[in-house]
Amino acid sequence: NNETFENFCIRVKNANNSVFVIEESTTLLRSKKRLQIIEDLLVRCRHQKNFILLVFHSFRILPTWIIDEMAAIYIFKTMDTENSVRKIKGIRGIYEAFENACKSNENHFCQFIDFRP
């Protein structure tokens, strides 16, 4: 679908009890204007019972402010280094999940970490 970012945001703002997926989130968040819009959508999503799934392909490019807004995270195998993952603060269990992914023989390894009480 070739939906524009602006139309997508309107749909998210008007939605309730919905799930939205933003693939290649890093590219989307490089624009300051879009960054402000995404921050607003993330705040609204809790009130409107929406779920926004942001897809990042590396820990190195995960914005630190996103960590504070996360309810959960799925960890897959990445090309990240041990040092880059150790630098991440604020995500309980992330290094252990990264180690599990590195040690796993499964090509499609996935570990879920839930931050909700």
C-alpha positions in Angstrom: 0.0 0.0 0.0 1.3 3.4 -0.9 -0.5 5.3 1.9 1.2 8.5 2.7 2.7 9.0 6.2 0.2 11.8 6.8 -2.8 9.7 6.0 -1.4 6.9 8.1 -1.1 9.2 11.1 -4.7 10.4 10.6 -5.9 6.8 10.7 -3.9 6.0 13.8 -5.2 9.2 15.6 -8.8 8.2 14.8 -8.4 4.5 15.7 -9.4 2.6 18.8 -8.5 -0.9 19.9 -6.2 -1.4 16.8 -2.7 -2.6 16.0 -0.3 -0.8 13.7 3.1 -1.9 12.4 5.8 0.5 11.3 8.5 -1.4 9.4 11.9 0.3 9.1 11.2 2.6 12.0 14.7 4.0 12.0 14.2 5.6 8.6 10.9 7.1 9.7 12.3 8.6 12.9 15.2 10.4 11.1 12.9 13.3 10.3 12.4 15.7 13.2 8.9 16.5 12.1 7.9 12.8 11.9 9.7 12.1 15.2 7.3 14.6 17.0 4.3 13.0 15.3 5.4 9.5 16.3 6.0 10.6 19.9 2.4 12.0 19.9 1.0 8.8 18.5 2.8 6.7 21.1 1.3 8.8 23.9 -2.2 8.6 22.4 -2.0 4.8 21.8 -2.3 4.0 25.5 -5.4 6.2 25.9 -7.1 4.7 22.8 -6.1 1.1 23.5 -4.0 0.9 20.4 -0.8 -1.1 19.9 2.0 0.3 17.7 4.7 -2.2 16.7 7.9 -0.4 15.7 10.4 -2.6 13.9 14.1 -1.9 14.3 16.8 -4.2 12.8 19.6 -3.4 15.2 19.9 -2.4 18.8 22.5 0.3 17.8 19.8 2.3 16.1 17.1 2.0 18.8 16.4 5.6 20.0 16.8 5.9 23.8 13.5 7.7 24.3 11.7 4.8 22.7 12.9 2.6 25.6 11.0 4.6 28.1 7.8 4.2 26.1 8.1 0.4 25.5 5.6 -2.0 27.0 7.5 -5.0 25.6 10.2 -6.0 23.2 10.8 -9.0 20.9 14.5 -10.0 20.5 15.6 -11.6 17.3 19.1 -12.5 16.0 20.9 -9.3 14.8 24.3 -8.4 13.6 24.9 -6.3 16.7 28.1 -6.7 18.8 28.2 -7.6 22.4 29.6 -4.1 23.2 26.7 -2.3 21.5 24.1 -4.3 23.4 25.9 -3.8 26.7 25.6 0.0 26.2 21.8 -0.2 26.2 20.4 1.0 29.6 16.9 0.7 30.8 15.8 -2.6 29.2 15.8 -5.3 31.9 17.0 -8.7 30.5 18.1 -7.4 27.1 21.7 -8.6 27.3 20.6 -12.0 28.4 18.2 -12.2 25.5 20.9 -11.1 23.1 23.2 -13.9 24.5 20.4 -16.4 24.1 20.0 -15.4 20.5 23.7 -15.7 19.8 23.9 -19.1 21.3 20.7 -20.4 19.7 20.9 -22.8 16.7 17.4 -21.6 15.6 17.6 -19.3 12.5 14.4 -17.6 13.6 15.1 -17.2 17.3 12.7 -14.9 19.1 12.5 -14.0 22.8 9.8 -11.8 24.3 10.4 -9.4 27.2 7.3 -7.9 28.8 7.8 -4.7 30.9 4.2 -4.4 32.0 3.5 -5.0 35.7 
